[in-house]
Structure formats: C-alpha cells, structure tokens
Amino acid sequence: MAEPEVRITSGAPEDGGDVDMQGGDDVEIAETGAADAPGEDDEETIESEKPSPRATFVDYLKSPIITLTIGSSGAQTKLTAHQALLITSPYFASAIAPDSANPNTTIELAREDLDATSAVLEYLYTGEYFPHKLSSASLQSDPSIPATDNTGDQLLKHAKVYTLAEKLGMPQLRTLAHSKIHLVNSNAVAELAYARYVYSHTSKEDTTIRKPVASFWGQRSHVLRHETEGTFREMCIQFPEFGFDVLSFVLDVEEKREERKRKSTAAEEVGTASTRKRARG
C-alpha cells in the first residue's frame, strides 16, 4: 500500500506558532505506489515506439515472385521480380494487394515499353539504371550506341522511363530519368522526336518536362526548323500546345528584352537630366 501524501506548506501557522524561515513555494511529496507503475497503456506506447526492424536484401529476395507481362498479344515478354521490391511502388502495391486473402501474382502491362520496364526493375534492385549518371555530370559510356543521338532513341529511352515512373508513383526515379535526358548529346531530328513523345505522352500540367522542351525550341527554332526539313511545321500542326508553348517562350523573351531596354533608356534620361546645368537668370 502506498504511503499517504505529505504536504509541507510555507507561511505562518494558523495557531501562531513559529514562523517558517525558509519561505518559497509549496513543496509536495507525492505518494508513490501502484498508481505510478506502468500500466497496459504505457506498455502499448513503449511497444509502439520501438523501431521496426530494417528490411534486409535477403528479406526482399525471400518475398513471393511476381510475373510482369509486358506488351500485347503476339509480342509479349514476361519478366519476374520480388513482391517486396515491387510494392514500394504505389501502383504495384495496389495491383498486387499483398495484404488481401488472395494477392495477385501476375500483372499485365500491355502498353508499356519493355526497355523502360526493365530499367524500372533495375532501379528497384540497384538504385540506378543503365547508363548510370556519373559524378562528372555525364552518362556512363556505351560503345554500342553513337556518341550523338541522331534518331531520338537515347532521349526516348529516358523519356519512357520518366513517364512510366510517373505512372508507378516513383518520384525519385522520375527525377533521375529527367536529369539523364539533359545529358544526352543530340541533333535536331532527335530533339524533335523527343518533343513529339513528350507532347503525346504527358499532360499539359507537367511543366517539369514540357517547359524545357519549349525553351529549347524557342531559343533555336529559327535555326533547327531548317534542319528538320518541314517536320517542325508538322509538329506544330499535330500538337498545337507545342507551337503555343514555343511561341509563348519567344514572346516572353522579347517582352523581357523590351522591358530591359525601356529601363535602360529611362536610366540614361535621368542621368542626363541630373547633369544638365540650370540656366542662369
């Protein structure tokens, strides 16, 4: 049983006895006992605060195997991957439903690109995909492809990974793919093929990838449109948003140039007026 609580209070006694010379605030000696012992709620709190065990790579490899079917009938390819890695993607987690009574073990990706899907799996297992991004702000060399992308294949590889990462809910992979796009050396034909893919596979709200495309063509369209042999015009007709974005960029640049010119002229006029001598009367 707990001892009774004892309260020692400073101040004058009621019966006129000795005055406590210590003064100060009330000092309470709280009773201790069973009331202060950890209860079930406290134990649950302590238990919930324990860090969850770290998932090891072995844990991933011990998880069920999921089959991914890429492509449509007649040109299908089956790939396999471990469930624990796949469900880090919200899209795959929803498709597999690992906590349900009957989790799915097969996923159909009929419209997805095989190389892009392979890159996603490589990223899930290793944290990168080929060609790797180097510390020198360049891409890992690949002797099997030309140094300059003349067709758009290299640009499209990363663009397809970008759009697939967007679909799968993998923002870090999306960012990585976008950064690799800007490290590819390419010509006008390749850039136009890339622009066509971007404007046919992304929404107009996705300024992350669309704005740099419009900026690129806005700065160079007066030269590059001659190198594309009329396909630039076809691109503008096929994708009016592309033509509008490029035109908006050009007009914005011209507007800023005129604004700087006006400010410069105004500053010169103020300087001239301040140095002009007053006529003597």
N, C-alpha and C positions, 0 to 999 in steps of 0.2 A: 504494500500500500504506500502511496506517496505521502511525504511529509506535508503538513499544512503550510500554506503560503504565509510568509512573514513579511510585513510592510514596515519599514523604518522611515518615519516622516520627520523632516526637519521643521523647525519653528517652535513657538512657545507651547509648553504643555498646558492642557486645559485647567489643571489644578494648581498652577502657579509654581511648579517645581523648577528645577534647574533648567537653564536655557541651553539648548544645544549650540555649541560654539562652532561647529563645522559648517553649518549652513548648506546651501546648494539645493539641488533638485531631489525629488523623491528617489529613493533607491529601492528597487524592488528585487526581492529574492524569489524568483518564480519557482513554483513547485515542479518537481521532475517526477517522472514515473512512466506509467504505461501510456499516458496521453501523448508523450513525446516520442515514443517508439515508432519506427517506420511501419506504416500501415500498408494495406494492399494497394492503395492508390499510389503511394510513394514508390512501392516496388515496381508498379507498372511504368511509372515515369522513368525510373532508373533504367528499366529494361528497354524502353523506347529510345533512350538517349544513347544506347550502345551502338557504335558504328557498325553498319552492315559489313560482312566480310567482303574483301576485294575479290572480284571475279578474275580468275586467272585464265591464261590462254587455254589451259587444259580443260577448264570448265566450258569454254566455248566449244572445244573440239568434242566434248562428251555430249553436247546437245543433239537433238534429232536432226537428221538430214532432210533438207527441203529441196525439191526439184523445181527449177525455173524453166519454163518452156518459152523460148524467145522466137518470135516470128509467127507467120500464119501457116496454114496447111501447105505442104509441098516444099516449104523452106524453113522448117522448124529445127531449132537446136536446143538441146536440153543441157542445162548446167545445174550443178548441185552446190549447196552451201549449208553451213550450220545455222540452225534456227537462232541460237543465242546472238549471233552476229547480225543476222537479217533483221531481227526485231528492234534493233537500235534505230531503224527507220520506221517512222510512224505508219507509213504506207504498208510496209511488210508486216508490221505488228498487227495492223487491222486485218490484213488479208489472211494471216496465219491463225490469229486468235489463240495464242498459246495457252491461255487460262480456261478455254472452253472445254466442254466434255470431249469434243472431237476436233482437235486442231487440224487445220489444213496442212497437208504435206506437199501440195503442188500449187504453183502459182503460174497463171497464164500472162505472158507479156507479149501479146500478139503484135503490137505496134511499135515495140521498142527495138532499137538498134543493137545488134549483137556485140559490137566492139564497145559501145557505151556501157552496156550492161556488164560486160567483162571488166571494164575499168572501175565500175562501182564495186564489184566484188573484190577486185584487187585492193581498192581503197579500204574496204571494210576489214580485210585481213592484215594489211600492212600500213595503212595510214597514208598511202600515196598511190599513184598510178602512172604508168609509163606514157611519155617520157617524164622523168622526175624534174621538179623545179629545183635548180641549183642555187647556192648562196650567191653566186655571181649575177643573179637576175637574168638567168638564161635557162634553156631547157637542155636536158641530157641529150647528147647527140645520138642519132640513129642512122647508121650507114645505109640502111635500106631505103631511105627517103631523101629527096633532094634538099639542099640547104635552103632553097627558096620555094615556098608553096606556090606553084603555078596553076593549080586547079581548084584549090579551096579545101582539099581533103584534110590537111593538117588543122586548118581553122575549124572545119566542121566536126572533127573528132572531139575537140574540147567544147564546142558549142552543144553537141549532142549530150555530152556528159553534164553540162550545165543544165539543160532542160530536164534531163532525167533526174538529176539531183533535186531540182525544184519540185518535181512530181513526188519524189520519195520522201520529201521533207528532210533533206540533208544539207543544211545551210553552209557548213564548213566545206563540204565537197563542192558545192555550188560556187563558193568564193574562190576556191583553188582552181577550178576549171576556168573561171573568168579571168583570173590572173595569168593563166597559161596562154590564153588567146592573144594577149598583148605582147607575148614573147615570140610569136611566130613571124618569121620573115616571109612576106607575101607580095604578090603583084596585084594589079588592078582586077584581073579576071578572078583571082582567088577571093579578093575582098568583096566583089560583087556577089559571088556565090554564097559567101558568108552572110552578107547583108540580106540576101533573099531568104536564107534559112531563118535568120533572126526574126524577120518581119512576118514569116509564115508560121512560126512555132512559139512565139512569145506574145504576151498581152501588151497592149499599149501602155499599161500602167508600169511595166517593167522597164523603167528608165535606166536601171543599172547596166543593162546590156544594149539597150536601144540608143541611148544618148551618145555613147562613144562612137557608134556606127554613123549616126547622123553628123557628128562632129568631124569624123574622118572624111566623109564625102563632102561636107560643107567647105572644108579647107582645101580640098584637092579636086573637086568635081570639074573645075574649069580645065584641068589637065587630064584627069583619069577618064573622063567621059569619052575622050577621043581614042583612048587605048582599048575601050571595051566594045568598040565597033557597033554602036547602037543599042547594046543590051542595057546600058544605063537608062536610056529613054524607056525601054520596055519595062524595066524595073519600076520606074516612077509611075507608069500606067497601071501595072499589075498591082502595085502596093502604094496607093495614094498617100498613106500615112508616112511612108518613107520619103516621098517627094516633099510632103509638107514639112516634115522634121528637118530635112536638109535646107529647104528654103527658109524656115524659121531661124535656123542657125546662122545662115548667111545674113539675113536681115538684122538679127540681134548684133552680130559683129559690126555691121555697117552703122547701126544706131549708136553703139558704144563709141565707134570711131568719130562720128559726128559730134557726140556729146563731149568727147575729149577735145575736139577741135574748137568747139564753142567756148569751153572753159579756158583754153589756152589763149584764144583771141580776147576774151574778157579780161584775163590777167594782164595781157600786153597793153590793153587800153587803159587799165587802171594805173599801170606803171608809167605810161606816157603822160597821163594827166597829172600825176603826182610830181613829175619833174618839170612840168611846164611853168615858166616864170609868170607871175602876175604882172599885168600892165601897170606902169606907174602913172598915177593921175597928176 
